[in-house]
Amino acid sequence: MKYYLIAGEASGDLHGSNLMKALKNEDPQAEFQFWGGDLMQAVGGTLVKHYKERSFMGFAEVILNLNTIRKDFKRCKNDIKQYQPDVIIFIDNSGFNLRIAKWAKQAGFKTHYYISPQVWASRAGRVKAIKRDIDAMYVILPFVKTFYEAHQYPVHFVGHPLIDAISNRHAIKASEFKNKYGLQNKPIIALLPGSRKQEIAKMLSVMLTLVPKYPNYQFVIAGAPSQDFSFYQSFIKAANIHFISNKTYDILSVATAALVTSGTATLEAALFKVPQVVCYKGSWLSYQIGKRLITHINFISLVNLVMDKAVVTELIQDDFTAENLKTELDAILNNNNRVQMLEAYNELEKKLGGTGASAKTAKLIYKALNS
């Protein structure tokens, strides 16, 4: 069968690649055409456009790039019509995917969605469009299934694919990691400033102010695969700041603590059992708009949302200051705070449903196409 997948960022590329591998196990004759990245391309098939070419953050940035986005919509629709897939699989990336889904459903294509848009956080009215345009939805967070059921839309909870991605990786010892990258024999504080230039600049400018205050630690920036080292260079000035690109899991596996930009990375840090402080700061306009749209949730980090309580501290917008960040980092370096957080992480992992998300999703998609 012919599968058309659309992912819009690094995490979508990761989960899309694992889903493609699982689909190959179900359907050895599977053919793929996709919007994604290097990991999906490594599985095989035709890459239409790389996510690095279409990564825009926030409302203001989207407005400034409307012309490019319109061209992408047109290109995607034309490519789907030419390819004539048996199914289109949308992976997160709601701003782009939901619009394509509306067109695709009207055009007669089968539409499946892996990793739901965050309708549970804002603009719940989009559920009506999802029920109309999406034939099957596969969710990776337990509270999202509950949300959709409250809106009379049955979905499949398949577990979180991060558990598979982490369990399948090759483990590295701390001593081996430090030797490999020329690090000192000091505890590591991991810095995960995000994947887009706008957020990286905002996050790192505050995170790195802490470096001189912790001489007994070394700071390691987890570089995003979507950004070149040259972009980070202007931020790296102190001797005990290290930069390692595209090795986030290795960094987290040996880190003592982490400062993490809100997003999927908060779950990654939790699954690696790394105490963390969650940070977020957007442009003033994007934050003001977002604050008005997101009105019915109490947290922004996935860790706290899944647990439905404040497991990790969230420093958002004006609260994200050097002073507050130091206070919270000191707290998670304290043994009592660490123990409580790590206990909560164990409970979190159980709630995420265990391994096999990609395989479960692939089986459900293949079964639906053959029923």
C-alpha positions in Angstrom: 0.0 0.0 0.0 1.0 3.6 -0.5 1.3 5.8 2.7 1.6 9.6 2.7 2.9 11.0 6.0 3.2 14.6 7.1 5.4 15.6 10.0 6.5 19.1 10.8 9.4 19.0 13.3 12.2 16.9 14.8 9.9 14.9 17.1 7.5 14.2 14.3 10.4 13.0 12.2 11.4 10.6 15.0 7.9 9.2 15.6 7.2 9.1 11.9 10.3 7.1 11.2 9.4 4.5 13.9 5.8 4.3 12.6 7.2 3.7 9.1 9.3 0.8 10.3 6.3 -0.7 12.1 4.2 -0.3 9.0 6.9 -2.2 7.0 6.5 -5.0 9.5 2.8 -5.1 8.9 3.0 -4.4 5.2 6.2 -5.5 3.5 5.1 -3.9 0.2 4.6 -0.5 1.9 5.6 2.6 -0.1 6.2 5.9 1.5 6.0 9.6 0.4 6.4 12.1 3.2 7.0 15.6 4.6 9.6 14.9 7.4 13.3 14.7 8.0 16.4 12.7 8.0 15.1 9.8 10.2 12.1 9.2 8.0 14.3 9.5 4.9 16.6 6.8 6.3 13.7 4.3 6.5 13.0 4.8 2.8 10.6 6.5 0.4 10.4 10.0 -1.1 11.0 13.1 1.0 8.9 15.9 -0.4 10.1 18.7 1.9 12.3 18.8 5.0 10.9 20.1 8.3 13.9 22.4 8.6 12.5 24.4 5.7 9.2 25.0 7.3 9.7 25.5 11.1 7.9 28.7 12.3 7.3 29.4 16.0 4.5 31.5 17.4 1.7 33.6 15.9 3.9 36.5 14.9 6.4 34.3 13.0 3.6 32.5 11.2 2.1 35.8 10.0 5.5 36.9 8.7 5.8 33.7 6.6 2.3 33.4 5.3 3.4 33.4 1.7 5.7 30.5 2.2 3.0 28.6 4.1 0.5 29.1 1.3 2.9 27.7 -1.2 3.4 24.7 1.0 -0.3 24.0 1.2 -0.6 24.1 -2.6 2.5 21.9 -3.1 1.2 19.4 -0.6 -2.2 19.1 -2.1 -0.8 18.7 -5.6 1.7 16.1 -4.4 -1.0 14.0 -2.7 -3.2 14.2 -5.8 -0.3 13.0 -8.0 0.8 10.2 -5.5 -2.8 8.9 -4.8 -2.0 7.3 -1.5 -4.1 4.6 0.2 -4.0 6.7 3.4 -2.7 10.0 4.6 -1.1 9.9 8.1 -0.9 13.2 9.9 1.7 13.5 12.7 1.0 16.3 15.2 1.8 19.7 13.4 -1.9 20.8 13.7 -1.7 24.2 12.0 -0.7 22.7 8.7 -2.2 19.2 9.0 -5.8 20.1 10.0 -6.1 22.3 6.9 -4.7 19.6 4.6 -7.0 17.0 6.4 -10.1 19.1 5.6 -9.2 19.2 1.9 -8.1 15.5 1.8 -11.3 14.2 3.3 -13.4 16.2 0.8 -11.2 14.9 -2.0 -12.0 11.3 -0.9 -8.7 10.2 0.8 -8.5 8.2 4.0 -7.2 10.3 6.8 -5.5 9.0 10.0 -3.9 11.1 12.7 -1.0 10.0 14.9 -0.3 12.2 17.9 -3.3 14.5 18.4 -3.3 18.3 18.0 -3.5 20.0 21.4 -7.2 20.7 21.2 -7.3 19.8 24.9 -5.2 22.9 25.6 -6.9 25.5 23.4 -9.6 25.9 20.8 -11.6 22.8 21.7 -14.0 23.8 19.0 -11.5 22.1 16.6 -12.9 18.8 17.8 -15.8 19.3 15.5 -13.5 19.6 12.5 -11.5 16.6 13.6 -14.6 14.4 13.9 -15.6 15.5 10.4 -12.2 15.2 8.7 -10.2 12.4 10.5 -11.2 8.8 10.0 -9.1 7.5 12.9 -7.1 9.2 15.7 -4.2 7.6 17.7 -3.4 9.5 20.9 -0.3 9.1 23.0 -1.4 10.6 26.3 -4.1 9.1 28.5 -5.8 12.3 29.4 -6.3 13.1 25.7 -8.4 9.9 25.2 -10.5 11.1 28.1 -10.9 14.5 26.6 -12.1 13.1 23.2 -14.5 10.7 24.8 -16.1 13.6 26.6 -16.7 15.0 23.1 -18.2 11.8 21.8 -15.3 11.0 19.6 -13.7 7.5 20.1 -10.0 7.4 19.7 -7.2 4.8 20.2 -4.7 5.3 23.1 -1.5 3.6 21.9 1.0 4.6 24.6 3.8 7.1 24.2 6.4 6.5 21.4 9.1 8.1 23.5 9.2 5.0 25.7 10.1 2.9 22.6 12.6 5.5 21.3 14.4 5.5 24.7 14.3 1.8 25.4 15.6 1.0 21.9 18.7 3.3 22.2 22.2 2.1 22.8 23.1 3.0 26.4 26.3 4.9 27.1 28.2 5.1 30.4 28.9 8.5 32.0 32.7 7.9 31.9 32.5 6.9 28.3 30.3 9.9 27.4 32.6 12.4 29.1 35.7 10.9 27.4 34.1 10.8 24.0 33.2 14.5 24.1 36.2 15.8 26.1 34.2 16.7 29.2 35.5 17.2 32.8 34.8 14.7 35.6 32.1 16.9 37.0 28.3 16.4 37.3 26.4 17.5 34.2 23.6 20.0 34.0 21.8 19.6 30.7 20.4 22.6 28.9 17.5 21.9 26.4 16.6 25.3 25.0 14.3 24.0 22.2 14.6 23.5 18.5 13.6 26.8 16.9 15.9 29.8 16.6 13.5 32.2 18.3 13.0 30.0 21.4 16.7 28.9 21.6 17.8 32.6 21.7 15.3 33.4 24.5 16.0 30.3 26.6 19.8 30.3 26.4 20.2 33.9 27.1 18.8 33.3 30.6 20.0 29.7 31.2 23.6 30.5 30.6 23.6 33.3 33.2 23.8 30.4 35.8 27.1 29.0 34.6 29.5 31.1 36.7 27.4 30.3 39.8 28.0 26.5 39.6 31.8 26.0 39.3 31.4 22.4 40.5 29.2 21.5 37.6 29.6 21.5 33.8 26.8 22.7 31.5 26.0 20.9 28.3 23.8 22.4 25.6 21.8 19.8 23.7 21.9 21.1 20.2 18.8 20.6 18.0 19.3 18.7 14.8 17.5 21.5 13.0 20.2 24.1 13.9 23.8 24.4 13.0 26.5 25.0 15.6 27.2 28.4 14.1 23.9 29.6 15.5 24.8 28.6 19.1 28.4 30.0 19.0 27.4 33.5 20.0 25.9 32.2 23.2 28.9 30.0 24.3 31.4 32.1 26.1 32.3 30.4 29.4 34.9 27.7 29.6 32.6 25.1 31.3 29.9 25.3 28.6 29.9 22.4 26.2 27.8 21.9 23.0 26.8 18.5 21.7 24.4 18.4 18.7 21.7 15.8 18.1 22.6 13.7 21.2 19.9 14.7 23.6 19.2 11.2 24.8 22.9 10.5 25.6 23.1 13.8 27.4 20.0 13.2 29.5 21.2 9.6 30.3 24.2 11.0 32.2 22.8 14.4 33.5 22.4 15.2 37.1 19.8 17.9 36.4 18.2 19.7 33.4 16.8 23.1 32.4 14.2 22.3 29.8 12.1 24.4 27.4 8.5 23.3 27.6 7.5 20.6 25.1 8.2 17.0 24.4 11.6 17.4 26.0 10.0 17.6 29.5 8.7 14.0 29.1 12.1 12.9 27.7 13.9 14.3 30.8 11.3 12.6 33.1 11.7 9.2 31.3 15.5 9.4 31.8 14.7 10.2 35.5 16.5 13.6 35.4 15.2 16.3 37.8 14.3 19.3 35.8 13.0 22.9 35.8 10.6 23.7 32.9 11.0 27.0 31.2 9.1 28.9 28.5 9.2 32.4 27.1 7.7 33.5 23.8 7.4 36.8 22.0 5.2 39.3 23.8 2.5 39.1 21.0 2.5 35.3 20.8 2.3 35.0 24.6 -0.6 37.5 24.8 -2.6 35.6 22.1 -1.8 32.2 23.6 -2.8 33.3 27.1 -6.2 34.2 25.8 -6.6 30.9 23.8 -5.4 28.6 26.6 -7.8 29.2 29.4 -8.8 25.8 30.9 -5.5 24.0 31.8 -3.4 24.5 34.9 0.0 23.5 33.5 2.1 23.8 30.3 4.5 20.9 30.8 3.5 17.4 29.7 4.8 16.0 32.9 2.4 18.0 35.0 -0.5 17.6 32.6 -0.2 13.8 32.6 0.2 13.7 36.4 -2.5 16.4 36.9 -0.3 18.0 39.6 2.8 20.1 39.9 5.6 17.6 39.8 8.1 19.9 38.1 8.3 23.7 38.5 7.3 25.8 35.5 8.8 29.2 34.9 6.7 30.9 32.3 7.2 34.2 30.6 7.9 36.9 33.2 8.6 34.3 35.9 11.5 33.0 33.7 14.3 35.0 35.2 17.9 34.2 36.2 17.0 34.6 39.9 14.0 32.3 39.8 15.9 29.8 37.6 18.8 29.6 40.2 16.4 29.1 43.0 14.6 26.2 41.3 17.9 24.6 40.1 19.2 24.7 43.7 16.0 23.0 44.8 16.3 20.1 42.3 20.0 19.6 43.2 18.8 19.2 46.8 18.3 15.5 47.7 14.9 15.8 49.2 13.4 17.5 46.1 15.1 15.0 43.8 13.7 12.0 45.6 10.1 13.3 45.4 10.4 14.2 41.7 12.0 10.8 40.8 9.1 9.0 42.6 6.6 10.9 40.6 8.5 10.1 37.4 8.1 6.3 38.1 4.3 6.8 38.3 4.3 9.0 35.2 6.0 6.2 33.2 3.2 3.7 34.2 0.6 6.2 33.1 2.1 6.5 29.6 1.2 3.0 28.8 4.4 1.1 28.3 6.2 0.1 25.1 4.9 -0.6 21.6 3.2 2.6 20.5 4.4 2.5 17.0 3.6 -1.2 16.5 0.1 -0.8 18.0 -0.6 2.2 15.7 0.7 0.4 12.6 -1.4 -2.6 13.3 -4.5 -0.5 13.7 -3.9 1.5 10.5 -3.2 -1.6 8.5 -6.3 -3.4 9.9 -8.5 -0.4 9.1 -7.2 -0.2 5.5 -8.0 -3.9 5.0 -11.4 -4.0 6.6 
